[in-house]
Amino acid sequence: MQHLWRKSGWNLWHVLGALGMAIAASWVCRQSLADILQIASIDEEASHVWLVPLLFAWLVWIRLPRLRRLRASGQWVGAVITALGAAVLMIGYQNGIESFWHAGAILVVVGAVLSVLGLEVLIAFLPAFCVLAFAVPVPGLLRQAVAVRMQWATAAVTQQIFDVLGMDIDRSANMLSIRGVPVLVAEACNGMRMVFTLVLVSYAFAFGTPLKGYIRLLILAMCPAVAIACNVIRLIPTIYMFGVMPLAWAEAFHTVSGWMMLPIAFMLLYGFIGLLRWTLLPIRTFTLAYD
């Protein structure tokens, strides 16, 4: 690593300067950033926000070898992004648009860091910077619009699977009834909490694995299908337990199964990549450090 830094011209002052600018910008935008953390703490639908810093750090770490090809130049891009972020932040603050207020604060911090690191770092580490967009809590109207469609689709697919299994189940919109016991899809398996987490996981998988560009786009396009598949996998036994088991058992299973969805999502994505390899489609381009 020291050889890498000497060869590229980077030194400790670049790190300290970027860190200092990040701290200063975070202090200026502390109210907006604190509001993001508060929403993530009290709103389960925004709990995926806590994964963002971890995935950002991971995407940066696996791309660190790129620094040997980069120079600390083009610092003007940091000033541009900071100015843009400040404008978005003020628009959101003055007009009560929370998503603008939050997004503007993140842009200000990113711009402050890039005012030291420069344009080449932005381009080389773009997937890592883009993942910060997931730190903006999704507006309620958009969340509800997506939730309704996801819940209906999940309920419809679940009903079809129960029919294939020969089990009598009725559906009305996003409500399924088994043996006369109604279960709302929103209650048995909250779609939105799963959707945005899976989108984040799929993004990290796509850009944390050495894949061709079109494969990455295909993985991201699969997010809704993966989310529905995971919800259906969770719903089938959950609905059955709500219909035939004591309520406490069903609720306990619902809670435990929720923790299983992310590993299942990763398994589905790896299975998809394995299928592509099996069909002899070219997957890898070059080593991850330069991808």
N, C-alpha and C positions, 0 to 999 in steps of 0.2 A: 504493500500500500504506500509506503514512503517513496519507493522508486516511482510509483505511478504519479504521485504528487510532484516530485522533482521534475519528471519528464514533461508534465503538462503545464508547469508554472504555477500551480495552485500552492497556497501556503496557509498557515494557521490564521492569518489575518482575514482571509476570505471567509473562513468559517466563523470567526468571532464577529466580523462585520455583518454577515447574514443573520447570525443569531441575535445580535444587538438590534438590528433593524426589525426583525420579527417581534422581539419583545416590545420595542417602542410602538410599533403599529398595533400590536395586540392591546397595549395599554390605552391607546387612543380610541380603539374600537371595543373597549372592554364591556360596555353595556350590551352591545349587540351580540358579542361572543358569549357573554354570560347568559343571555336569553336563549341562545341555541342550546347550551348545556342544560338549562333549566327545563326546556321543552323535552329534551331527550330523557331527562330524569323522571318526569311526571307523565309523559305521554308514551305509552307502549308502542304506538304506531310509529314513533320516531326513534325507537331504541337502536335502530341500525346506525345512527349517528356515532355511537361509541366505537363502531368498527372502523370508521374512516381514518382516524390517526394511525391505527395499527397497519391498515392496508397501505396508507400513504408511505409510512416508514419502510414497509416491505418492498414496495415498488421502487422506492429510491435506492434501497440497499442492493437489490439485484441488478441495478443499472449503474452502480458506482464505477465499474471499470471503464465506462464510457468517458470518464473525466480525462483520460489520457489523450483523448482526441479533441478536447474542448479548450476554449480560451475564455477568460473572463472579459468578454467584450460585449458591446451592444447594450450597455446599462440603461440606455434611453427607454427600452421596453418596460423597465420597472417603473419609471416615472409615468409612462402612458397608462399602464395597468392601475397604478395607484390613483391617478386622476380619475380614471373611469370608475374605479371602485368607490371613490369618495362621492362622485356624482350619483351613482346608483344608491349608495347608502343614504344620502340626503333626500333623494326622491322618495325612498321608502319611508324614511323618518317623517317627512313633512306630509305625506299622503296616507300614512298608516298602512303601508304595504309591507308586511313582515318579511316576505321572501326577498324583497329588494333590500331591506335593511340588513338582513343576514348575509345575503350574497355579496353586498357591497363591502361589508367588513372583511370577508374572506379574500376578496380581490385586493383590498388595501394591504393586507398582510402579505399576500403572494407578491404584489408589486414591490413592496418594501424589500423583500428578500431578493428579488430579481434585480433590484437597483444596485446590488452588490455582485450578483452572480452573472447576470447578463442574458442575452438572447439565446446563445448557444445552449445554455443550460435549460432554458425553457423548452426549446425544441427537443433536446435529447431526453428530457424527463417529463415530457408532456403528459403521458398516461398517468403519472403520479400526481401531477398538478390537477388534472381533470377529475381525479377521484374525489378531490375536495368539494366538488359540486354536490356530492351526496350528503355533505354536512349541512346543507340547507334543508330545514324541515319542509316537507311537502305541504303546500297550501291545502286547507281543508276541502275546498270545492273540487280541486283536482283529485285529491285522495278519494273522496266519495264517489266521483264519477268513475274512476278506475275500479273502485271496490265493488260497486254494483255489478259491473260487467263481469268481473272476475268471479264473484260469488254465483252469479247465474250460470256462467260457463261451468264452474266446478260442480254445482248442483246437478246440471244436466248430464255431465259425464259420469258422475257418481251414480245417478239413477240408471243410466244405461248399463253400467257394470253390474249393479244389483239385479237388473232384469236378466242379464246373461247368466248370472249365478243362480237364477231361479228364485230369488227372494222378492217378496211383494213389498214394494215401496212406492209411495206417492210423492209427487213434487208439485209445489205451487210457488213459482218464481224461485227464490233461494231457500225455501223451506222444504225439507224432506220429512216424510212421516213413515215410520216403521212400526208395525203392529199398533197403530193408533197413537204412537208417541211422536209429537212434532219436534223437530230439531232444526233450528235455523243454522244455515251454513256459517253465518257470522259468529254464532255462539260456539259451534263445535270446532271451527277452525278459521281463525281470523285471517282472511285473505290478504289484506293490505300489509299486515305485519310481516307476512311471508314474502310478498311480492317485492318490496323495495330492498329487503335483505338479500333476496336471491338475485336481484339485478346487480347489487353491489358485489356479491360473491361471484357472479358470472363475469362481471367486468374485471375483477381481480384475477380470475382464472384465465380470461382471454389474454390479458396483458402481462401476466406473470408466468406465462408458458411460451416457449418459442414456437409460434404458429405463423402461418402465412396470414396476410391481411384479410383476405376474403373469409378465411376460417374464423378469425376473430369476429368479423361482422356477423357471420352466421350464428356463432355462439350467442352474441348479444341479441340477435333477432329471435333466438330460441327462448329467451327469458320468460315470456308469457306462457309458453307451452311447458317449460320446466316448472314454473310456479303452479300451474294447474295440475300437472302430474304429481307434484309433491303434495298438494292439498288433497288430491283424490286418494293418494296412498294413505294419508293421515285420516281422511274422512271415512273411508270404508269401515275400518274397525271401530272408529269413534262413534259413528252413527249406530252401528250394531250394538255397541255397549250402552249407548244412551237408551236404546230401545229395549234391551233385555237384561241389563245389569243394574245394580243399585246406583243411584246418582253419584254417590261418593266415589265409587270405582271408576265410573265413566269420566268424572272430572279429573281424577288422578291420572288416568290414561291420557286424557287430552293434554295435560300439563307435560307429562313425560315425553309424549310423542312430539311435542313442539320442539324439543331439543334435538330430536333426531332428524329434523328436516334439512338442516344445512349439510350434514354428512351425506344424506341421501341425494341432495342436489349435486354435491361434488361427484358422487358415484355416477349419477346420470350424465354429467358433463364428461367425465373420464370414459364412460361407456360410449358416448358419442364420438370422442376422439379415437377410441379403439375401433369403432365401426368404420371410421374413415380410413384408418390404417389397414384394416382388413380388406377394404375395397381397393387398396393400393393407391389411394390418393396421396399426393405429396403433402406432408404436414409441416415438417420443419424447414426453416430457411437457413439460419446460421445460429451461432451460439447466442444464448439469451442475453449476454452482456452487450451484444451489439445489435440485437433485434429491435 
